[in-house]
Amino acid sequence: MKNREELKKEIRALLKERDAIMIAHNYQRDEIQEIADLTGDSLALSQAAAESPSKVIVFCGVHFMAESAAILSPHKTVILPRLDAGCPMAEMITPEDLIKEKAKRPGVPVVAYVNTSAAVKALSDICCTSANAVKVVDSVESEKVYMIPDKNLSHYVSLSSKKKMEWWHGFCPTHERLKPEEVIKAKEKNPDAVFVCHPECNPEVVKLADHVCSTSGMYKYAKASSAKTIIVGTEMGILYKLKKENPDKNFIIPSNSLICPNMKLTTLEDVAESLREMKNIVRVSEDIREKAKLSLDRMLKVPRDF
């Protein structure tokens, strides 16, 4: 068994040999983020990988993320080092579920969070991210909108949007575990701290936040904030880059439960093995890919100022 440093060297050599780019979500293990070519939010990573000249994409994340990369890069090979790395929230809604919900609401546009399967995206009208969800919902030419799958993100959007909204009652188990009392306790211990949280958190937690944003937004917020202590309401993998970019600041995770077991599945050995054998390739059938890409393309046409 190779040690960690030997594995890192082997992975970098294999990436060069395979003409591959390694991308890692912000919630991945520290050692995975450390050697990745790019780290970030899921869709931004897929877009960057699509623009890269590399022929192979190694996506250290979960299944729906690798599917998004395959949707945007149909002529590239997309590897998910752990095929069993799924997203519980994405799995809470199936294509069959969405077909039934659409039948109840004829003509009502479906806004799908990117945390959904390719097959669900293919049945939706437009996609959104946690960073642009309000803008996307407001861009839809309809008074009514049905949003999937996250009830917490949907509720957060409903506070700002003028649309009449209904939504599917899925959720992220990791963000849902964060309790208001844990945030209050952290604030009491650190009275000068600010609290920033992800909109996937429970509405009662969101009410306590000084700022609500995506993970990429948290990096921007941390750099710009004058606060020396920041309480962070999202998966603890985000700490790696936050600490690296802000060595003069203190970051506090208010709950030990803010860890996603699926995001932590991928190890250096998994990455090395998948590259050695060129296995765990994620494919999306062309009929689903084309329809899902339409939903993503519509989102990308929405003006951005975030």
Buried (B, 14 or more C-beta within 10 A) or exposed (E): EEEEEEBBEBBEEBBEEBEBBBBBBBBBBEBBBBBBBBBBBBBBBBBBBBEBEBEBBBBBBBBBBBBBBBBBBBEBBBBBBBBEBBBBBBBBBBBEBBEEBBEEEEEBBBBBBBBBBBBBBBBBBBBBBBBBBBBBBBBBEEEEBBBBBBBBBBBBBBEEBEBEBBBBEBBBBBBBBBBBEBBBEBBEEBEEBBBBBBBBBBBEBBEBBBBBBBBBBBBEBBEEBEBEBBBBBBBBBBBBBBBEEBEEBEBBBBBEBBBBEBBBBBBBBBBBBBBEEEEBBBEBEEEBBEBBBBBBEBBEEBEEEE
